[in-house]
């Protein structure tokens, strides 16, 4: 009888973990493919030249990946993030940005442990995650959905199967096309930046729950502001000179840094422009960086 009870307990535990994982799958919206003008004539040097790019139809997560969704991934896999395996993450306080040990995805932008009793803690974007952490999360989503994994981690080698049908991070072209809804406009949606984004003028020095601001023309929230979002591409400040009139560009073949887009809760208007580009090393993490996922 005791052995049978243990068997039932294991089955119930497995069922609950599967149910939790399914419940935490991201809400994806389709984006019809098209050609748009990528970049900015008035922006920084790495945003030029403005050039025509075509993207194929794809699906993008309606919001940034939330704390609750990332928690489901960790609970199912036991995954340890770069911050947990390393020396913590950068937090924001009265001294500005500085690294603090033992800070990881469970913490907020100031390094405080997110309270499990808060009713909306799960709807905040996950923070303190590296590009590698985001790629592992994408692979888990693919496995949960029976799709091909895009990122193959082999010891110290990363092989990218870009043609796979699983989840991955958006390319810079996909991200900018989705954010601007295929148009030349400064932010991710029409109207005032105050209505669209949590940034230095509205965020009051902290990150906010996803979907708290107006959506853009394609129905996405927080592509402008709240947290920076990791992109799939390696970063090259001169890549636009090489990607004119291309279809589905995925960034340069080599390079040490990965691209970031969108600006964050602590950034000004200039950093929140849809054409603005930033980059960090793929193991970087802090309290202003998160991500959202894409698939074909």
N, C-alpha and C positions, 0 to 999 in steps of 0.2 A: 504493500500500500504506500509506504514512504517513497519507494522508487518511482511509482506511478505519479505521485504528487509532484516529485521533482521534475518528471517529464512534462507534466502539464504546466508547471511554473516556467520551465524553459520555453515551452511553446507560446505561452501567453507573453513572456518577455520579448520573444522574437517578433510576435505579431504586433505588440505595442511599438517596438522600434521601427518596424516597417511602416506602420500607420503614421507615426511621427514623421518619418522621412518623406512619405508621400504628401503629407499635409504641408510640408515645408518646401515643396517644389515651387520655383518662382513662377509668377504670372507673366507670360510672354505675349507680346503683341506683334503681329506681322507688319513688316514694312515693305511696301512694293518697291522693287528695284527702280533705278532711274539714274540719270546723269545730272550732275550738279557742278557748280563752280566752288572748288575747295580752296580755302585760304583767305587772306585778307590783304587788300592793297594798302591799308593804313596801319596794319599791325606790325609785329616784330619781324625781324629779318627771316626767321625760320618759318614764317607764315606765307612767304612769297616764293615764287610767283603764284598768283591766282591761276588755277588750271582746272580743266575739265576732267572729272573722274566719274566712272560709271560703277555702280554697285548693284549686285544681284539681289533679288528678294531674300530677306532674312527675318528672323525673329529676335527681338530684343526684350530683356526683362523690363517690365513697366517701372520698376524702382531699383534703387541700389540694393545689393544683397544685405539683408537685415541680420541683426544679432541672432534672432531666433532661428533663421535658416542656417546660419553658420554653426550655431549650437547643435542643430540636428546632425550636421555633417560630422562634427567632432564626436558627438555621442555614438554615432554609428560606426566610426572608424578608429577612434582613439588617436586621431591625428594630433601631432604637436607642431605648432606654428614656429616660424623662424624666431619670433620673439621669445617663445617658451624655451627653445633650444639654445638661444643665444643670450644676449645681455639686455633683454627687455626692449623698450620702445621709447620714442620721443613723446613727451607730454608737454602741454602748454600750461604755464602758470605765470605769476607776476614777473618772473625772470625771463620769460619768453620760452623758446623751445629748448629742451634739454633731455637727454636720455636718462631713463630711470629703470633700474633692474626690476624684474618680476612683473612688469607691466606687459599685458598681452591683450588678445581679442576680448577678454572678459571685462576690460576696463574702458572707461570713457576717455574723452580727450584730455582730461586733467589727471588721469591715472587713478581715478576712483573706481573701485569694484562696482560694476553695475548691479543694482539691487534686484534680486529675484522676486521681491514683493511688489515692485513697481508694476502697475497694470500695463504700461506701454513700453517696457524696456525692450521687448522683443522686436518692436517696430522701428527701432533706431538702426542706422547703418552700422554694420560691423566695422571696427576700426583696428588699427595696429596690425594690419595684415600685409604681407609682402606680395609681390607679383607671383612668387612661387606658391605661396599659400592659396592665392586665388586660382592658380592653374590646377592645383590638387583638388580644390573644391569643384572646379569644372569637371574634372575626371570622375569624381564621385557622382555628380548629377548625371553624367553620361551613362555610368554603370547602372544607376537606379532606373534609367529610362530605356535600357537595352540598346544604347547607341554606341558608336565607335568613339573611343577616347582620342582626343586631339594631342594631348601632351604625354609623351612617353619618357618617363624618368628612369634612366639606367645608370646607376651609381652617380658619377659626376657629369654625366652626359644627358642633355635634353634633346629629344627628337620631336619635331613638330609635324604632325600629320594634318596639314591644313585642309586637305580635301575630306577629312572625316566628317561624319554628320553629327557628331556630338557637340556638347557645350564647350565654349571657349570664351576668351575675352574679345571684345569687339576691336576690329582694326580702327585706326584713326579715321579712315575714310568712312567706315560704317558709323562710327560714333558721331562724327561731324554731320553726316547726312541726316541721321536720326535727330540730332539736337536742333539743327536748323530747319528741320522738316523739308529739306531739299532746297531751301531758299537762302539768299544772301541776307542774313539778319544777324544782329549782334549777339542776341541771347537765345536761349532755348524756348522760344515762344514769343508771341506778340505782346505788346503792352509794356508796362514799367517793370524794371528789374525787381522792385520791391514785391510785386505780385508773383514773380516767378521763382525767386531764389532766396535761400538762407545764405547771406554773405555778410561782410563786415557792417553793412548798413542796416541789417534786419535781424541778425542772428544773436545779438547780445552776448557775443563771446562764447558760444557753445554750439554743438551739433544738435540737430533736431530730428524728430521722427520723420520717416519717409512720407511722401505724398501730402505734405502739409501746405504745399504751395500749388499754384495753378499749373496744369499740365500744358505741354506744348501742342503743336498742330497734329502730331502723330499719337498723342495720348500718354506721353512719358512725363514722369515727375523728376525733378531734381537733377536733370542733366546740367543745368546751371546751378552752381553752388552746392551747399551742404557738405559733400566730401569730394575730393579729387578721385577720379576713377581710373584705375589701371586699364591700359589698352594692350592689345596683343603685340603690337609692333615694337621692334627695336627702334630707338630714336636716332635720327640723323638730321641735324639742322638744315642740311641741303638736299634732303630727299625729294622735296617738291620739284626741284630742277630735273629730277630723273623720272618722275611719275606722271608727267603730262599725258593726257588722253589714254589713260590706262583703265582696265576693268579689274575691280576687286584687288587693288594694291594692298599688300600685307606688310609693307615696311621693308627696310633693307635686310639683306641676308646676314650681315654681321653688325656688331655694335654691342657695347657693354651695358648701356642703359635701356630702359623700357619707357614708353610714352605714358603720360598722364594727361587727362583732360577734365575740364569743367569748373575748376576752382572750388573753393571750400568756404566754410562758415567764417573763416578769419581773413578772407581775401577781399580785395577791392574790386571795383567794376571791371578794370582792365583784365584782371586774371580770370574773370568769369565769362569773358567772351567765348563764343563757340569755336572761334578760329585759334584761340590761344593754345599754345603747346607748352608742356613741361615734361620733365623726365627725371628719373631716379634709377639707381641701381636696383636690380630685381629683388634683392634681399632687404631693401629699405622698408621701414614701417614707422608710422607716427599717428597721432590723433586726428589727422585731417585727411587720411587716405583710406579709401574703400574701393568697391568695384561693383559692376553689374555684368551679367552674362549675355551671350548671344549664341544662336545656333542657326544653321541653314535648314 
